[in-house]
Amino acid sequence: MIGTPRSHSFVLGLGMCVFLAGQTLAADVYQGTAKFRNADGKQTSTKVTITLDGAAMAEADRLAVVEKVRSNPDSAKNALAALPQLGFIEGNNRRVPIRFAHVSSITGGKNVTLISDEPLGFIGGEKKDAKSKEGYDLTYAMITVKGTEIKGELGPATKVKWTESGAPAPERYGDKIVWIDDIKKVNP
């Protein structure tokens, strides 16, 4: 049975829906090692996984968040918490949701900027219960991809201010950048 043109259109339409759904659900997964000094001054490290489920947020949504929090950076946590989860950042046996994801083009590659409405942790030693300083209640991560070279940084507890251009400018707990080394993009 060959079918009618109407049934062919239906099957073609269904096939396109399945194809596009697969494209939307594809995830970018990055794994690396975060290295930092603990409260005792000893070099320590932990594995970090960053998973972005599908596409970054729409430009209109990004601009709405930026506009909302630029004049009042203290409102960032609540503004981000109201957004859907776009993936997660995981490290040291803790996982936080990604609420802000922006991809910007750079020469030869891209920057992927990610922010969670929760802190991943407070670098204050090996203690899992290291205490927060007021306002350092977000996680900031940036992955830079240039060809096969991937670099990253992590602010496991940050405040974020927003520049006039709309770019997030993190202020890190302990004023230290946590570098993510040996980053690999892996298939989910």
Secondary structure, DSSP 4 states (H G I P E B T S, - for coil): ----HHHHHHHHHHHHHHHHHHHHH-EEEEEEEEEEE-TTS-EEEEEEEEEEESSPPPHHHHHHHHHHHHS-GGGHHHHHHTSPP-EEEEETTEEEEE-EEEEEEETTEEEEEEEESS-----SSS-TTPPPPTT--EEEEEEEEETTEEEEEEEEEEEEEE-TTS-EEEEEGGG--EEEEEEEEE--
